[in-house]
Amino acid sequence: MDVMSAALQGLEQAQSKVDQSAVRLSHLNAQDANGMPTDTVDLSQEMVSLITAHNDFSVNIAVLKTGDEMVRQAVNLLA
């Protein structure tokens, strides 16, 4: 597996974490027909999930930049 593919897969996984957290957060304060809460959302866990996803994005972007620089250097050496 090359570096770029691994980084892109990591970005997709981070996006999935954000999407899942957004779905859970959208249920915050949701109520059923009787006005009772339908779901409890652990805000601290959701913040940890979002911070983790942010860090995953940052790391994978850095990997993509490094991979791009490596390809650029290889092309310059061959040219």
DRENVEX-603284 format. One record per atom (N, C-alpha, C): residue number from 1; residue in three letters; chain; atom name; x, y, z. Coordinates in nm, 3 decimals. Layout:
# residues N
DOVO  num  residu  chaine  atome        u        v        w
DOVO  NUM     ALA       A     CA        X        Y        Z
...
***
This chain:
# residues 79
DOVO  num  residu  chaine  atome        u        v        w
DOVO    1     MET       A      N    0.086   -0.118    0.000
DOVO    1     MET       A     CA    0.000    0.000    0.000
DOVO    1     MET       A      C    0.090    0.124    0.000
DOVO    2     ASP       A      N    0.065    0.214   -0.093
DOVO    2     ASP       A     CA    0.149    0.332   -0.097
DOVO    2     ASP       A      C    0.102    0.437    0.005
DOVO    3     VAL       A      N    0.187    0.533    0.028
DOVO    3     VAL       A     CA    0.164    0.633    0.131
DOVO    3     VAL       A      C    0.038    0.715    0.103
DOVO    4     MET       A      N    0.018    0.753   -0.020
DOVO    4     MET       A     CA   -0.097    0.838   -0.054
DOVO    4     MET       A      C   -0.228    0.765   -0.029
DOVO    5     SER       A      N   -0.235    0.638   -0.065
DOVO    5     SER       A     CA   -0.357    0.560   -0.044
DOVO    5     SER       A      C   -0.387    0.545    0.104
DOVO    6     ALA       A      N   -0.283    0.522    0.183
DOVO    6     ALA       A     CA   -0.302    0.508    0.328
DOVO    6     ALA       A      C   -0.353    0.638    0.388
DOVO    7     ALA       A      N   -0.297    0.750    0.344
DOVO    7     ALA       A     CA   -0.341    0.879    0.396
DOVO    7     ALA       A      C   -0.485    0.910    0.355
DOVO    8     LEU       A      N   -0.520    0.878    0.232
DOVO    8     LEU       A     CA   -0.658    0.901    0.186
DOVO    8     LEU       A      C   -0.756    0.813    0.263
DOVO    9     GLN       A      N   -0.717    0.690    0.289
DOVO    9     GLN       A     CA   -0.803    0.602    0.368
DOVO    9     GLN       A      C   -0.819    0.656    0.510
DOVO   10     GLY       A      N   -0.712    0.709    0.565
DOVO   10     GLY       A     CA   -0.719    0.770    0.698
DOVO   10     GLY       A      C   -0.811    0.891    0.700
DOVO   11     LEU       A      N   -0.809    0.970    0.594
DOVO   11     LEU       A     CA   -0.900    1.085    0.586
DOVO   11     LEU       A      C   -1.045    1.039    0.579
DOVO   12     GLU       A      N   -1.070    0.934    0.504
DOVO   12     GLU       A     CA   -1.206    0.881    0.495
DOVO   12     GLU       A      C   -1.254    0.829    0.630
DOVO   13     GLN       A      N   -1.167    0.764    0.705
DOVO   13     GLN       A     CA   -1.203    0.714    0.837
DOVO   13     GLN       A      C   -1.230    0.829    0.934
DOVO   14     ALA       A      N   -1.150    0.934    0.925
DOVO   14     ALA       A     CA   -1.172    1.050    1.010
DOVO   14     ALA       A      C   -1.306    1.116    0.977
DOVO   15     GLN       A      N   -1.339    1.123    0.848
DOVO   15     GLN       A     CA   -1.467    1.181    0.808
DOVO   15     GLN       A      C   -1.582    1.097    0.861
DOVO   16     SER       A      N   -1.564    0.967    0.861
DOVO   16     SER       A     CA   -1.667    0.877    0.914
DOVO   16     SER       A      C   -1.688    0.901    1.064
DOVO   17     LYS       A      N   -1.580    0.924    1.139
DOVO   17     LYS       A     CA   -1.591    0.956    1.282
DOVO   17     LYS       A      C   -1.671    1.084    1.303
DOVO   18     VAL       A      N   -1.642    1.185    1.222
DOVO   18     VAL       A     CA   -1.714    1.312    1.233
DOVO   18     VAL       A      C   -1.861    1.292    1.201
DOVO   19     ASP       A      N   -1.890    1.218    1.096
DOVO   19     ASP       A     CA   -2.029    1.193    1.058
DOVO   19     ASP       A      C   -2.106    1.120    1.168
DOVO   20     GLN       A      N   -2.044    1.017    1.225
DOVO   20     GLN       A     CA   -2.109    0.941    1.332
DOVO   20     GLN       A      C   -2.135    1.028    1.454
DOVO   21     SER       A      N   -2.038    1.110    1.488
DOVO   21     SER       A     CA   -2.055    1.199    1.602
DOVO   21     SER       A      C   -2.165    1.301    1.575
DOVO   22     ALA       A      N   -2.172    1.351    1.453
DOVO   22     ALA       A     CA   -2.277    1.448    1.418
DOVO   22     ALA       A      C   -2.416    1.386    1.431
DOVO   23     VAL       A      N   -2.428    1.261    1.391
DOVO   23     VAL       A     CA   -2.558    1.192    1.404
DOVO   23     VAL       A      C   -2.596    1.180    1.551
DOVO   24     ARG       A      N   -2.499    1.139    1.634
DOVO   24     ARG       A     CA   -2.530    1.125    1.776
DOVO   24     ARG       A      C   -2.564    1.261    1.838
DOVO   25     LEU       A      N   -2.491    1.365    1.801
DOVO   25     LEU       A     CA   -2.518    1.498    1.856
DOVO   25     LEU       A      C   -2.652    1.553    1.808
DOVO   26     SER       A      N   -2.696    1.511    1.691
DOVO   26     SER       A     CA   -2.825    1.560    1.640
DOVO   26     SER       A      C   -2.941    1.507    1.724
DOVO   27     HIS       A      N   -2.915    1.401    1.800
DOVO   27     HIS       A     CA   -3.019    1.346    1.886
DOVO   27     HIS       A      C   -3.021    1.410    2.025
DOVO   28     LEU       A      N   -2.933    1.505    2.048
DOVO   28     LEU       A     CA   -2.929    1.575    2.175
DOVO   28     LEU       A      C   -3.062    1.646    2.199
DOVO   29     ASN       A      N   -3.120    1.624    2.314
DOVO   29     ASN       A     CA   -3.249    1.683    2.353
DOVO   29     ASN       A      C   -3.367    1.633    2.271
DOVO   30     ALA       A      N   -3.350    1.523    2.201
DOVO   30     ALA       A     CA   -3.463    1.466    2.126
DOVO   30     ALA       A      C   -3.563    1.408    2.225
DOVO   31     GLN       A      N   -3.691    1.420    2.192
DOVO   31     GLN       A     CA   -3.797    1.372    2.280
DOVO   31     GLN       A      C   -3.894    1.285    2.201
DOVO   32     ASP       A      N   -3.957    1.190    2.273
DOVO   32     ASP       A     CA   -4.058    1.108    2.208
DOVO   32     ASP       A      C   -4.193    1.180    2.213
DOVO   33     ALA       A      N   -4.299    1.112    2.174
DOVO   33     ALA       A     CA   -4.432    1.172    2.169
DOVO   33     ALA       A      C   -4.482    1.217    2.307
DOVO   34     ASN       A      N   -4.430    1.154    2.412
DOVO   34     ASN       A     CA   -4.471    1.189    2.548
DOVO   34     ASN       A      C   -4.384    1.297    2.611
DOVO   35     GLY       A      N   -4.289    1.347    2.536
DOVO   35     GLY       A     CA   -4.200    1.451    2.587
DOVO   35     GLY       A      C   -4.084    1.398    2.669
DOVO   36     MET       A      N   -4.065    1.267    2.667
DOVO   36     MET       A     CA   -3.954    1.206    2.741
DOVO   36     MET       A      C   -3.830    1.200    2.651
DOVO   37     PRO       A      N   -3.712    1.217    2.709
DOVO   37     PRO       A     CA   -3.589    1.207    2.629
DOVO   37     PRO       A      C   -3.578    1.068    2.566
DOVO   38     THR       A      N   -3.543    1.066    2.439
DOVO   38     THR       A     CA   -3.533    0.938    2.369
DOVO   38     THR       A      C   -3.392    0.882    2.372
DOVO   39     ASP       A      N   -3.295    0.966    2.394
DOVO   39     ASP       A     CA   -3.158    0.919    2.390
DOVO   39     ASP       A      C   -3.073    1.011    2.476
DOVO   40     THR       A      N   -2.974    0.955    2.538
DOVO   40     THR       A     CA   -2.880    1.039    2.611
DOVO   40     THR       A      C   -2.751    1.045    2.532
DOVO   41     VAL       A      N   -2.694    1.161    2.526
DOVO   41     VAL       A     CA   -2.570    1.183    2.451
DOVO   41     VAL       A      C   -2.463    1.222    2.551
DOVO   42     ASP       A      N   -2.352    1.151    2.548
DOVO   42     ASP       A     CA   -2.239    1.183    2.634
DOVO   42     ASP       A      C   -2.154    1.289    2.563
DOVO   43     LEU       A      N   -2.172    1.414    2.604
DOVO   43     LEU       A     CA   -2.103    1.524    2.536
DOVO   43     LEU       A      C   -1.952    1.514    2.546
DOVO   44     SER       A      N   -1.902    1.467    2.659
DOVO   44     SER       A     CA   -1.757    1.456    2.673
DOVO   44     SER       A      C   -1.702    1.352    2.575
DOVO   45     GLN       A      N   -1.774    1.241    2.558
DOVO   45     GLN       A     CA   -1.731    1.140    2.462
DOVO   45     GLN       A      C   -1.736    1.193    2.319
DOVO   46     GLU       A      N   -1.837    1.271    2.289
DOVO   46     GLU       A     CA   -1.848    1.328    2.154
DOVO   46     GLU       A      C   -1.737    1.429    2.128
DOVO   47     MET       A      N   -1.700    1.507    2.229
DOVO   47     MET       A     CA   -1.590    1.602    2.212
DOVO   47     MET       A      C   -1.459    1.528    2.190
DOVO   48     VAL       A      N   -1.438    1.420    2.266
DOVO   48     VAL       A     CA   -1.317    1.339    2.246
DOVO   48     VAL       A      C   -1.315    1.282    2.105
DOVO   49     SER       A      N   -1.429    1.236    2.059
DOVO   49     SER       A     CA   -1.439    1.180    1.923
DOVO   49     SER       A      C   -1.407    1.287    1.818
DOVO   50     LEU       A      N   -1.460    1.406    1.835
DOVO   50     LEU       A     CA   -1.434    1.514    1.739
DOVO   50     LEU       A      C   -1.288    1.559    1.743
DOVO   51     ILE       A      N   -1.229    1.566    1.861
DOVO   51     ILE       A     CA   -1.088    1.606    1.872
DOVO   51     ILE       A      C   -1.000    1.499    1.809
DOVO   52     THR       A      N   -1.033    1.372    1.832
DOVO   52     THR       A     CA   -0.958    1.263    1.771
DOVO   52     THR       A      C   -0.967    1.269    1.619
DOVO   53     ALA       A      N   -1.087    1.294    1.568
DOVO   53     ALA       A     CA   -1.104    1.305    1.423
DOVO   53     ALA       A      C   -1.022    1.422    1.368
DOVO   54     HIS       A      N   -1.021    1.534    1.440
DOVO   54     HIS       A     CA   -0.942    1.651    1.398
DOVO   54     HIS       A      C   -0.794    1.615    1.390
DOVO   55     ASN       A      N   -0.745    1.545    1.493
DOVO   55     ASN       A     CA   -0.605    1.503    1.492
DOVO   55     ASN       A      C   -0.577    1.406    1.378
DOVO   56     ASP       A      N   -0.672    1.315    1.352
DOVO   56     ASP       A     CA   -0.656    1.222    1.240
DOVO   56     ASP       A      C   -0.646    1.297    1.108
DOVO   57     PHE       A      N   -0.732    1.397    1.090
DOVO   57     PHE       A     CA   -0.725    1.479    0.968
DOVO   57     PHE       A      C   -0.587    1.544    0.956
DOVO   58     SER       A      N   -0.540    1.604    1.064
DOVO   58     SER       A     CA   -0.411    1.674    1.062
DOVO   58     SER       A      C   -0.296    1.581    1.026
DOVO   59     VAL       A      N   -0.293    1.465    1.088
DOVO   59     VAL       A     CA   -0.185    1.370    1.062
DOVO   59     VAL       A      C   -0.189    1.322    0.917
DOVO   60     ASN       A      N   -0.308    1.289    0.868
DOVO   60     ASN       A     CA   -0.318    1.239    0.732
DOVO   60     ASN       A      C   -0.287    1.345    0.627
DOVO   61     ILE       A      N   -0.321    1.469    0.654
DOVO   61     ILE       A     CA   -0.284    1.578    0.563
DOVO   61     ILE       A      C   -0.132    1.593    0.561
DOVO   62     ALA       A      N   -0.069    1.582    0.677
DOVO   62     ALA       A     CA    0.077    1.590    0.682
DOVO   62     ALA       A      C    0.141    1.476    0.604
DOVO   63     VAL       A      N    0.084    1.357    0.612
DOVO   63     VAL       A     CA    0.135    1.243    0.536
DOVO   63     VAL       A      C    0.120    1.270    0.386
DOVO   64     LEU       A      N    0.004    1.324    0.345
DOVO   64     LEU       A     CA   -0.016    1.355    0.203
DOVO   64     LEU       A      C    0.085    1.459    0.155
DOVO   65     LYS       A      N    0.110    1.560    0.235
DOVO   65     LYS       A     CA    0.209    1.662    0.197
DOVO   65     LYS       A      C    0.348    1.602    0.184
DOVO   66     THR       A      N    0.384    1.516    0.278
DOVO   66     THR       A     CA    0.515    1.451    0.274
DOVO   66     THR       A      C    0.526    1.360    0.151
DOVO   67     GLY       A      N    0.420    1.284    0.125
DOVO   67     GLY       A     CA    0.420    1.198    0.006
DOVO   67     GLY       A      C    0.431    1.278   -0.121
DOVO   68     ASP       A      N    0.362    1.391   -0.127
DOVO   68     ASP       A     CA    0.370    1.478   -0.244
DOVO   68     ASP       A      C    0.511    1.532   -0.262
DOVO   69     GLU       A      N    0.574    1.570   -0.152
DOVO   69     GLU       A     CA    0.711    1.620   -0.160
DOVO   69     GLU       A      C    0.806    1.510   -0.205
DOVO   70     MET       A      N    0.784    1.387   -0.159
DOVO   70     MET       A     CA    0.868    1.276   -0.202
DOVO   70     MET       A      C    0.855    1.251   -0.352
DOVO   71     VAL       A      N    0.734    1.254   -0.402
DOVO   71     VAL       A     CA    0.711    1.235   -0.546
DOVO   71     VAL       A      C    0.776    1.349   -0.624
DOVO   72     ARG       A      N    0.761    1.470   -0.575
DOVO   72     ARG       A     CA    0.820    1.587   -0.642
DOVO   72     ARG       A      C    0.973    1.572   -0.649
DOVO   73     GLN       A      N    1.034    1.528   -0.539
DOVO   73     GLN       A     CA    1.179    1.510   -0.538
DOVO   73     GLN       A      C    1.223    1.398   -0.634
DOVO   74     ALA       A      N    1.145    1.291   -0.639
DOVO   74     ALA       A     CA    1.177    1.181   -0.731
DOVO   74     ALA       A      C    1.168    1.227   -0.875
DOVO   75     VAL       A      N    1.065    1.305   -0.908
DOVO   75     VAL       A     CA    1.051    1.355   -1.044
DOVO   75     VAL       A      C    1.167    1.449   -1.079
DOVO   76     ASN       A      N    1.207    1.532   -0.983
DOVO   76     ASN       A     CA    1.319    1.622   -1.007
DOVO   76     ASN       A      C    1.451    1.545   -1.029
DOVO   77     LEU       A      N    1.467    1.435   -0.956
DOVO   77     LEU       A     CA    1.588    1.355   -0.974
DOVO   77     LEU       A      C    1.590    1.287   -1.111
DOVO   78     LEU       A      N    1.472    1.243   -1.156
DOVO   78     LEU       A     CA    1.465    1.174   -1.284
DOVO   78     LEU       A      C    1.467    1.270   -1.403
DOVO   79     ALA       A      N    1.435    1.396   -1.381
DOVO   79     ALA       A     CA    1.428    1.490   -1.491
DOVO   79     ALA       A      C    1.563    1.547   -1.527
***
